[in-house]
Amino acid sequence: MASAAIASTGGSRQRWIQLALGVVAMMAISSPQYVWTLFVKPLQGATGAELSTIQVTFSILVVLQTWFSPAQGYLIEKFGIRTLVTLGCALSGLSWVAAAGATSTLMLYLTYGLLGGLGTGIVYVGVVGLMVRWFPDRRGFACGMAAAGYGFGAMLTTFPISDMLKSAGYQQTLIVYGLILGAVGVAVSMGLKEPTLASGPEIRAAAIQTGVAPGRMLRTPTFWLLFAMMTMMSTGGLMVISQFAAFSKDFGITDMVVFGTAAVPLALTIDRITNGLTRPFFGWVSDHIGRENTMALAFIGEALAIACMLYLRDNAVAYVLLSGVVFFGWGEIFSLFPSILSDTFGTRHATTNYGFLYMAQGIGSVLGGPVAAKIHEVEGSWLPVFGLIIAMDVLTGVLALLVLKPLRRNRMMPAMTAEELQPAVAGTSMT
């Protein structure tokens, strides 16, 4: 079997080293997205902007992280994983340092949003694409572990950043953690490299196997179904991430103490743990029971968790714990979608192809950020927003089983051109 052959090669140790480096790089760029909610209130105070205006920063971050990812994937394939991911980590750290001096929402958009989005996007797409090539036999698990780094990273910074915000203010917090996280990311990125013949012939062969080119992939209904599904799932998760402090305040949770700790920072920490654990877990599950079956299980499970969290929102303990369950049903999209994309369209263009699918998260950030905030401002309640998210979660789970599964079974991959059938030797040995 392929997995046994790969495990017997000297490349087995190297690929685990690459996975570890990739996880740390992802951890270093996760805080701009996952602790953003802690900066919303002080930034509102500093700029005098409304919530929906401030949340545009978050949308710019995620939109640029995602909508530029096809170009970022192309640059990574052209110039090499090490160079581009190192640059991305540096830009991510610099975005916080520069945002500390922002005196207007425009400056905030250009620093925290623009620089942060470009930097984190390079790293995210690059690391996930690299893991697909290093782990052809454990694709779901490896993508899940890489994505888990992005979820776990903020778990380590949530409480320290929350404490420093109270003691030193948001400007010093941004500078200190921007420098620390940028330095860590740059250091580990210097060790990243693509599989070579020395990594083991099986791994190398899988890394350069045939696959559908981006232009051809974009003409298939399967891709656009995946894109719509990822957009809906991204919307719900990013709404909770970006608005958590805001709707928790409306629900009366902000000033409550749970297990001797402030409720919101505790919930955010638990959420980061479950958001990280779910990615390799459901990636591993999908390697065994199938991607679509796993999607239905996780997505509908998230809908149930959100409904329970809303119903029990007067109970602070239940609210905090159920928020973790919500993220356990959401974070796995970052292992399931890249895995099923590579299953369907091959790995030759995996980085660029995933870049196009990853753009769905950019749309989700707009719907879950300023659009959700505007709905709240108009309706005067978060309940309509949560109702829409629950409906999208259920719909996406149903689509996975009833539409995506038969579609992929009947036509796993569109017919490839002669050019696409040629092994992609050029550009795969860059380090």
C-alpha positions in Angstrom: 0.0 0.0 0.0 1.1 3.6 -0.7 0.9 4.6 3.0 3.2 1.7 4.0 5.7 2.5 1.3 5.8 6.1 2.3 6.2 5.3 5.9 9.2 3.1 5.1 11.1 5.9 3.4 13.5 8.4 4.9 11.1 11.1 3.8 8.7 10.0 6.6 10.7 11.9 9.3 11.2 14.9 7.1 7.5 15.3 6.3 6.7 15.3 10.0 9.3 18.0 10.5 7.7 20.0 7.7 4.3 19.5 9.3 5.6 20.8 12.7 7.1 23.8 11.0 4.0 24.5 9.1 1.8 24.3 12.2 4.0 26.8 14.1 3.9 29.2 11.1 0.1 29.0 11.1 0.0 29.6 14.8 2.1 32.8 14.3 -0.4 34.3 11.9 -3.7 33.3 13.6 -4.1 36.1 16.1 -5.0 38.9 13.7 -8.2 37.0 12.9 -9.0 35.2 16.1 -8.4 37.9 18.7 -9.7 40.7 16.6 -12.9 40.8 18.7 -10.8 42.0 21.7 -9.6 45.0 19.8 -13.0 46.1 18.5 -14.1 48.1 21.6 -10.8 50.0 22.1 -10.6 50.8 18.4 -14.1 52.1 18.4 -13.2 54.4 21.2 -10.1 55.6 19.5 -11.7 56.3 16.1 -15.3 57.1 17.2 -16.6 54.7 14.5 -19.7 52.6 14.6 -19.5 48.8 15.0 -20.3 48.1 11.3 -17.6 50.6 10.2 -14.9 49.0 12.5 -15.9 45.5 11.3 -14.9 46.5 7.8 -11.3 46.1 9.0 -12.0 42.5 9.7 -13.6 42.0 6.4 -10.6 43.6 4.6 -8.3 41.2 6.5 -10.2 38.1 5.5 -11.1 39.3 2.0 -7.5 40.0 1.1 -6.4 36.9 2.9 -8.6 34.9 0.6 -9.4 36.8 -2.6 -5.7 37.2 -3.4 -4.9 33.6 -2.6 -4.9 32.3 -6.2 -2.2 34.9 -7.1 -0.4 34.0 -3.9 -0.6 30.3 -4.7 0.9 31.0 -8.2 3.7 33.1 -6.7 4.5 30.3 -4.2 4.6 27.7 -7.1 6.9 30.1 -9.0 9.3 31.4 -6.4 9.2 28.7 -3.7 7.5 28.0 -0.4 10.3 29.3 1.8 10.6 32.7 0.3 6.9 33.5 0.1 5.8 32.1 3.5 8.7 34.0 5.2 7.5 37.2 3.6 3.9 36.4 4.6 4.8 36.0 8.3 6.8 39.2 8.2 3.9 41.1 6.7 1.5 39.7 9.3 3.6 40.9 12.2 4.2 44.2 10.6 0.5 44.8 10.2 0.0 44.9 13.9 3.0 47.2 14.5 1.7 49.6 11.9 -1.9 49.4 13.1 -0.7 50.6 16.5 -0.2 54.1 15.0 -3.5 54.2 13.1 -5.5 57.3 13.9 -8.4 56.8 11.5 -10.4 53.9 10.1 -8.7 54.4 6.8 -5.3 53.8 8.3 -6.7 50.8 10.2 -8.0 49.4 7.0 -4.6 49.8 5.3 -2.5 48.4 8.1 -4.4 45.7 10.1 -6.6 44.9 7.1 -4.4 45.2 4.0 -1.0 44.2 5.3 -2.4 41.6 7.6 -4.7 40.1 4.9 -1.9 39.7 2.3 0.5 38.3 4.8 -1.7 35.7 6.4 -3.1 34.7 3.0 0.3 33.8 1.7 1.1 31.7 4.7 -2.2 29.9 4.9 -2.5 28.9 1.3 1.2 28.0 1.1 1.3 25.8 4.2 -2.0 23.9 3.3 -0.8 23.3 -0.3 2.5 22.1 1.0 0.9 19.6 3.4 -1.2 18.1 0.5 2.0 17.3 -1.3 3.9 15.9 1.7 1.0 13.7 2.9 -0.7 12.1 0.0 -1.7 9.1 2.2 -3.1 11.2 5.1 -4.4 14.3 3.3 -7.3 15.0 5.6 -5.3 14.6 8.8 -2.3 16.7 7.5 -4.6 19.5 6.2 -6.4 19.4 9.5 -3.1 19.7 11.5 -2.0 22.6 9.5 -5.3 24.3 9.9 -5.3 23.4 13.6 -2.2 25.5 14.0 -4.2 28.5 12.7 -6.9 27.7 15.3 -4.6 26.9 18.2 -2.3 29.9 17.8 -4.8 32.4 19.2 -5.5 30.1 22.1 -2.0 30.9 23.4 -2.4 34.6 23.0 -6.0 35.3 24.0 -5.5 35.7 27.7 -2.1 37.5 27.5 -3.5 39.9 24.9 -6.6 40.5 27.0 -4.5 41.2 30.1 -2.1 43.5 28.3 -5.0 45.4 26.7 -6.2 46.2 30.2 -2.8 47.1 31.6 -1.0 48.8 28.7 -3.6 49.7 26.1 -4.2 48.5 22.6 -1.3 50.3 21.0 1.5 48.7 23.1 -0.3 45.4 22.8 -0.3 45.5 19.0 3.4 46.5 18.9 4.7 43.9 21.3 2.7 41.0 19.9 3.2 42.0 16.3 7.0 41.8 16.8 6.8 38.5 18.7 4.5 36.7 16.3 6.3 38.1 13.2 9.7 36.9 14.5 8.4 33.4 15.4 6.8 33.0 12.0 9.9 34.2 10.0 12.1 31.8 12.0 10.2 28.7 11.4 9.4 29.5 7.7 13.1 29.4 6.9 12.9 25.6 7.3 10.0 24.9 4.9 10.7 23.0 1.6 9.0 21.0 -1.1 9.4 17.2 -1.4 12.4 16.2 -3.5 13.7 12.8 -4.6 15.7 12.7 -1.3 12.4 12.9 0.5 11.3 9.5 -0.8 10.2 8.5 -4.3 6.6 7.9 -3.2 6.1 11.3 -1.7 7.9 12.9 -4.6 5.7 11.1 -7.1 2.5 12.2 -5.3 3.7 15.8 -5.2 4.0 16.0 -8.9 1.0 13.8 -10.0 -1.4 15.0 -12.6 -4.2 17.3 -11.9 -6.8 19.7 -13.3 -5.5 23.2 -14.1 -7.3 26.1 -12.4 -9.0 27.4 -15.5 -10.5 24.0 -16.2 -11.5 23.5 -12.6 -13.4 26.8 -12.6 -15.6 25.5 -15.4 -16.9 22.5 -13.4 -20.2 22.5 -11.4 -18.4 20.6 -8.6 -16.1 23.5 -7.9 -18.9 26.0 -7.7 -20.9 23.8 -5.4 -17.9 23.5 -3.1 -17.5 27.3 -3.3 -21.1 27.9 -2.3 -20.9 25.5 0.5 -17.7 26.9 1.9 -19.2 30.5 1.6 -22.2 29.5 3.7 -20.1 27.8 6.4 -17.5 30.6 6.5 -20.2 33.2 7.0 -21.5 31.6 10.3 -18.1 30.9 11.8 -16.7 34.3 10.9 -19.8 36.1 12.3 -19.3 34.4 15.7 -15.5 35.1 15.6 -15.8 38.8 14.7 -19.0 39.6 16.7 -18.5 37.4 19.8 -17.8 40.2 22.2 -20.6 42.3 20.8 -23.4 39.8 21.0 -22.1 38.4 24.3 -22.5 42.0 25.7 -26.1 42.2 24.4 -26.8 38.8 26.0 -25.5 40.0 29.3 -22.5 37.6 29.4 -19.6 40.1 29.3 -19.6 41.0 33.0 -20.1 37.4 34.2 -17.5 35.1 35.7 -17.4 31.4 34.9 -15.1 29.0 36.8 -13.5 32.0 38.5 -12.6 33.6 35.1 -14.2 36.4 33.0 -16.7 34.7 30.7 -15.7 36.1 27.3 -11.9 35.5 27.4 -12.6 32.0 28.8 -15.1 31.3 26.0 -12.6 32.6 23.4 -9.9 30.3 24.8 -12.1 27.3 24.8 -13.3 28.1 21.3 -9.7 28.2 20.1 -9.0 24.8 21.6 -12.1 23.2 20.0 -11.5 25.1 16.8 -8.0 23.6 16.6 -8.9 20.1 17.7 -11.7 19.7 15.2 -9.5 20.2 12.2 -7.2 17.1 12.5 -10.0 15.1 14.2 -12.6 15.5 11.4 -9.8 15.4 8.8 -8.9 12.0 10.2 -12.6 10.9 10.4 -13.0 12.0 6.7 -10.1 9.8 5.7 -12.1 6.8 7.0 -15.8 7.5 6.4 -15.6 9.9 3.5 -15.6 13.7 3.1 -19.3 14.2 2.4 -20.5 12.1 5.3 -18.2 13.9 7.6 -19.4 17.3 6.3 -23.0 16.4 7.0 -22.2 15.2 10.5 -20.2 18.3 11.4 -22.2 21.0 9.7 -25.6 19.9 11.0 -24.0 19.4 14.4 -22.9 23.0 14.4 -26.5 24.1 13.7 -27.7 22.2 16.7 -25.0 23.7 18.9 -25.8 27.2 17.9 -29.5 26.7 18.6 -28.7 25.3 22.1 -26.3 28.2 22.8 -29.1 30.7 22.0 -31.7 28.8 24.0 -29.4 28.6 27.1 -27.9 32.1 26.7 -29.1 33.1 30.1 -26.9 30.4 31.6 -23.3 31.7 31.5 -21.7 28.3 32.0 -23.7 26.6 29.3 -23.1 29.6 27.0 -19.4 29.4 27.4 -19.2 25.6 27.0 -21.6 25.5 24.0 -19.6 28.2 22.2 -16.8 25.6 22.2 -19.1 23.0 20.7 -20.1 25.6 18.0 -16.5 25.9 17.0 -15.9 22.2 17.1 -18.6 22.0 14.4 -17.1 24.8 12.3 -13.3 24.7 12.2 -13.1 21.5 10.3 -14.1 23.2 7.1 -10.4 24.1 6.8 -9.4 20.4 6.6 -12.4 19.0 4.7 -12.6 21.5 1.9 -8.9 21.5 0.8 -8.9 17.7 1.1 -12.0 17.1 -1.0 -10.7 19.6 -3.6 -7.4 17.7 -4.0 -9.3 14.4 -4.0 -11.4 15.7 -6.9 -8.9 17.8 -8.9 -5.5 16.4 -8.1 -2.4 17.9 -6.5 -0.4 19.2 -9.4 -2.1 22.7 -9.0 -3.2 22.1 -5.4 -1.9 25.4 -4.0 -3.4 27.6 -6.7 -6.7 25.6 -6.9 -7.2 25.9 -3.2 -6.5 29.6 -3.5 -9.6 29.9 -5.7 -11.8 27.9 -3.2 -10.4 29.8 -0.3 -11.8 33.0 -1.8 -15.2 31.8 -0.4 -14.0 32.8 3.1 -13.6 36.3 1.9 -17.3 36.5 0.9 -18.1 34.9 4.3 -16.2 37.6 6.1 -18.3 40.3 4.5 -21.6 38.5 5.2 -20.5 37.6 8.7 -18.8 40.9 9.5 -20.4 44.2 8.4 -23.5 42.7 6.9 -24.3 40.8 10.0 -23.6 43.9 12.1 -25.9 46.0 9.9 -28.7 43.4 10.2 -28.3 43.6 14.0 -28.4 47.4 13.9 -31.6 47.4 11.7 -33.4 44.6 13.6 -32.1 45.6 17.1 -31.4 41.9 17.8 -28.9 39.2 17.0 -31.6 36.5 16.8 -32.3 37.0 13.0 -28.6 36.7 12.3 -28.3 33.5 14.2 -31.4 32.2 12.5 -29.9 32.7 9.1 -26.7 31.0 10.1 -28.5 27.9 11.5 -30.4 27.6 8.2 -27.2 27.8 6.1 -25.4 25.2 8.3 -28.3 22.7 7.8 -28.5 23.5 4.1 -24.8 22.9 3.6 -24.9 19.6 5.4 -27.8 18.4 3.3 -26.1 19.6 0.1 -23.0 17.5 1.0 -25.0 14.3 1.2 -27.6 14.8 -1.5 -25.8 16.8 -4.1 -22.1 16.8 -3.7 -21.7 13.1 -2.9 -23.5 11.8 -6.0 -22.0 14.6 -8.2 -18.5 13.5 -7.2 -19.3 9.8 -7.5 -20.7 10.1 -11.0 -17.9 12.3 -12.2 -14.9 12.4 -9.9 -12.7 14.5 -12.2 -13.3 16.2 -15.6 -11.4 14.8 -18.5 -7.9 16.3 -18.5 -6.1 17.7 -21.5 -2.9 16.2 -22.8 -1.0 19.1 -21.2 -2.6 18.4 -17.9 -1.6 14.7 -18.1 2.1 15.6 -18.2 3.9 15.4 -14.9 4.5 18.8 -13.3 8.3 18.5 -12.9 9.1 22.2 -13.2 8.7 24.2 -10.1 8.2 21.3 -7.6 11.8 21.0 -6.3 12.0 24.6 -4.9 13.0 24.9 -1.3 
